[in-house]
Amino acid sequence: MTHTGRSYHRSLTLFGLGFGVVSFALHYFVDPLHDYAWYALSLFIIFYVLAWVSGSLALRLLDKEDGQAFIRFVMAVAGFKMLLAIVLLVGFDRIFHPPDKWYGATLGLTYLAFTIFETRAMMQLGRDDRLA
């Protein structure tokens, strides 16, 4: 594993734990938020590990001469993630019929936080690869 890989996994672990602590703290203020927060947190951590692995592979496979190829890849991953979040939101509503709509707020908050984290990490990955 490269230095960048170790750094990313350490950052993801710290960010995930920090976000989990914040989600747990919010449980005391907004009770229904807690139940859905852990599902959303777990799902997004798994998704971002897969996104980083695919980003690492994409850097090796994409044309090095085309500086925009990796940016297009990152945008495609972000678009796929957005579609996945919408499908999960609608699917969860249709399958489990939750008694309140807090699950949408939980998913949206988790989506926003991890999107910011992922974009920063993927851009760092692309920048580190160009410097190597």
C-alpha positions as CSV (number, residue, x, y, z in Angstrom):
1,M,0.0,0.0,0.0
2,T,1.4,3.4,-0.9
3,H,1.8,6.3,1.5
4,T,-1.2,7.9,-0.1
5,G,-3.2,4.7,0.5
6,R,-2.3,4.6,4.1
7,S,-3.0,8.3,4.5
8,Y,-6.4,7.9,2.9
9,H,-7.4,4.9,5.0
10,R,-6.3,6.7,8.2
11,S,-8.2,9.8,7.1
12,L,-11.3,7.7,6.3
13,T,-11.1,5.9,9.6
14,L,-10.8,9.2,11.6
15,F,-13.5,10.9,9.6
16,G,-15.8,7.9,9.9
17,L,-15.3,7.7,13.6
18,G,-15.7,11.4,14.0
19,F,-18.9,11.4,12.0
20,G,-20.1,8.4,14.0
21,V,-19.5,10.3,17.3
22,V,-21.4,13.3,15.9
23,S,-24.3,11.0,14.8
24,F,-24.4,9.4,18.2
25,A,-24.4,12.8,19.9
26,L,-27.3,13.9,17.7
27,H,-29.3,10.9,19.0
28,Y,-29.8,12.7,22.2
29,F,-31.3,15.7,20.5
30,V,-33.3,14.0,17.6
31,D,-34.1,10.5,18.6
32,P,-35.3,9.1,15.2
33,L,-32.0,10.3,13.6
34,H,-30.0,7.7,15.4
35,D,-31.6,4.6,14.0
36,Y,-30.9,5.6,10.4
37,A,-27.5,7.2,10.9
38,W,-25.6,4.0,11.4
39,Y,-27.0,2.5,8.2
40,A,-26.1,5.5,6.2
41,L,-22.7,5.8,7.8
42,S,-21.8,2.1,7.1
43,L,-23.1,2.3,3.6
44,F,-21.1,5.5,2.7
45,I,-17.9,4.2,4.3
46,I,-18.1,1.0,2.2
47,F,-18.9,3.1,-0.9
48,Y,-16.0,5.5,-0.4
49,V,-13.5,2.7,0.1
50,L,-14.7,1.2,-3.3
51,A,-14.5,4.7,-4.9
52,W,-10.9,5.2,-3.7
53,V,-9.9,1.7,-5.0
54,S,-11.5,2.4,-8.3
55,G,-9.9,5.8,-8.4
56,S,-6.5,4.3,-7.8
57,L,-7.1,1.8,-10.6
58,A,-8.4,4.5,-12.9
59,L,-5.2,6.5,-12.4
60,R,-3.2,3.5,-13.6
61,L,-5.4,2.9,-16.6
62,L,-6.3,6.4,-17.8
63,D,-4.3,8.2,-20.4
64,K,-1.7,10.2,-18.6
65,E,-1.6,12.7,-21.4
66,D,-5.2,13.7,-20.9
67,G,-5.2,15.7,-17.7
68,Q,-9.0,15.9,-17.6
69,A,-9.6,12.1,-17.7
70,F,-9.3,11.6,-14.0
71,I,-11.5,14.6,-13.3
72,R,-14.1,13.1,-15.6
73,F,-13.8,9.8,-13.8
74,V,-14.3,11.5,-10.4
75,M,-17.4,13.4,-11.7
76,A,-18.8,10.1,-13.0
77,V,-18.3,8.5,-9.6
78,A,-20.0,11.5,-7.9
79,G,-22.9,11.2,-10.3
80,F,-23.2,7.5,-9.7
81,K,-23.1,8.1,-5.9
82,M,-25.9,10.7,-6.2
83,L,-28.0,8.3,-8.2
84,L,-27.3,5.6,-5.6
85,A,-28.3,7.9,-2.8
86,I,-31.6,8.7,-4.5
87,V,-32.4,5.1,-5.2
88,L,-31.6,4.2,-1.5
89,L,-33.8,7.0,-0.2
90,V,-36.7,6.0,-2.4
91,G,-36.1,2.2,-1.8
92,F,-35.9,2.6,1.9
93,D,-39.1,4.5,2.0
94,R,-40.9,2.0,-0.2
95,I,-39.6,-1.1,1.6
96,F,-39.6,-0.1,5.3
97,H,-42.3,2.6,5.4
98,P,-40.5,4.5,8.2
99,P,-42.8,6.4,10.6
100,D,-41.1,9.7,10.1
101,K,-38.9,11.4,7.4
102,W,-35.8,11.8,9.5
103,Y,-34.1,9.0,7.5
104,G,-34.0,11.5,4.6
105,A,-32.2,14.1,6.7
106,T,-29.8,11.5,8.0
107,L,-29.0,10.2,4.5
108,G,-28.6,13.7,3.1
109,L,-26.3,14.8,5.9
110,T,-24.2,11.7,5.6
111,Y,-24.1,12.1,1.8
112,L,-23.0,15.7,2.0
113,A,-20.3,15.1,4.6
114,F,-18.8,12.1,2.8
115,T,-19.1,13.8,-0.6
116,I,-16.9,16.6,0.6
117,F,-14.5,14.1,2.1
118,E,-14.4,12.0,-1.1
119,T,-13.9,14.9,-3.4
120,R,-11.0,16.2,-1.4
121,A,-9.4,12.7,-1.1
122,M,-9.8,11.9,-4.9
123,M,-8.3,15.3,-5.9
124,Q,-5.4,14.6,-3.5
125,L,-5.0,11.2,-5.1
126,G,-4.9,12.7,-8.6
127,R,-2.5,15.4,-7.5
128,D,-0.2,12.9,-5.8
129,D,-0.2,10.7,-8.9
130,R,0.8,13.6,-11.1
131,L,3.7,14.6,-8.8
132,A,5.0,11.0,-8.7
